[in-house]
């Protein structure tokens, strides 16, 4: 029993679940997969990948899709440091630490917010689409499972229509927003992003080796 699916399979599963949950709530919606956006100067990786972007009547919703399955997901919080996230395989006592998905999603949302009009609703979620995932303890509201999706779709629809904090988008406005997202991506591709990630990893290893060598002298 593995603790994660292949990421591409999990992403496809997540997108299918999004379409199934949101289509009954909205007459017109668009979903983009693997949107690549440029990140600000000084970021460790020059680009970021957003697994799925859903554009509908009430705005733009980003989904960080995690391939975790058959596991308990929990956090350990500290007053002096950010929360640490862990996965524990069902039936096992040991756990492994993973990157904070809420922080990852928030960072990408902040960057995309700076590239889109201010009057456009923008919100992110961390979607865990695979089977056997359980959330332990109090989790951020943005962290959701497959079972939560129908409720989230209704909540997004009802809040957007009643609060009216942001203008509602008709079909033409949805399509224009999707085109704007595609324009932000420009010539960036998934291959570019993966290369940027590999370069970052190579630099990190080189830096660690240099520091180790200095420490041994």
KATATA-V82663 format. One record per helix or strand of 2 or more residues. SS is the DSSP state (H for helix, E for strand). FROM is the first residue (numbers start at 1). TO is the last residue. Records with the same first field share a line. If there is no record, write none. Layout:
SS=FROM-TO + FROM-TO
This chain:
H=7-23 + 101-115 + 146-163 + 171-185 + 190-216
E=30-38 + 47-56 + 59-66 + 71-76 + 84-89 + 96-98 + 122-128 + 133-135 + 143-145
